[in-house]
Amino acid sequence: VAALTTAQTAALTTAQVVALTTAQVAALKVTQIAALTTTQVAAMETADVGALTSAQLVALTTAQVAALTTAQVAALKPTQIGALETADVAALTTAQVVALTTAQVAALTTAQVAALTTTQVAAIETADIAALPATSIAALTTAQAAALTTAQVVALTTAQVAALKPAQV
């Protein structure tokens, strides 16, 4: 599989992409990953997506990340979430944000949290909001802080509340 050109990789059928083993997906070069269509990425087995390296995840385009299914997003390890580029995090759909696990939300960097839209911030599950580091809460823009739902505000930890700036309250 690693010997395929980017054109050959892009020409794989959905069935062929689904048939790739986790080891074969892990062997794909970053250029091959970037050459996959959004349909091919969405067709990848959940376990295969969960096995992608940080370099392979960085190679995904914003459109490819947005094409991931909620099951694929939920299968990503926290370290993989932390490796996503801020533009990729900003491209996550509301359903994908909801699919994030508590450990994945905790792994979001301050820059990634800053890249979230107000709609995405409001979509973070109440149980997950408490997992954000206080530094990430402090970095929320006024608009992002205003987007927090009542349930999310109630779920904030003491450290998170203490990190809020006057403009955020």
Buried (B, 14 or more C-beta within 10 A) or exposed (E): BEEBEBEEBBEBEEEEBEEBEBEEBBEBBBEBBBBBBBEBBBBBBBEBBBBBBEEBBBBBBBEBBBBBBBEBBBBBBBEBBBBBBBEBBBBBBEEBBBBBBBEBBBBBBBEBBBBBBBEBBBBBBBEBBBBBBBEBBBBBBEEBBEBBBEEBBEBBBEEBEEBBEEEBE
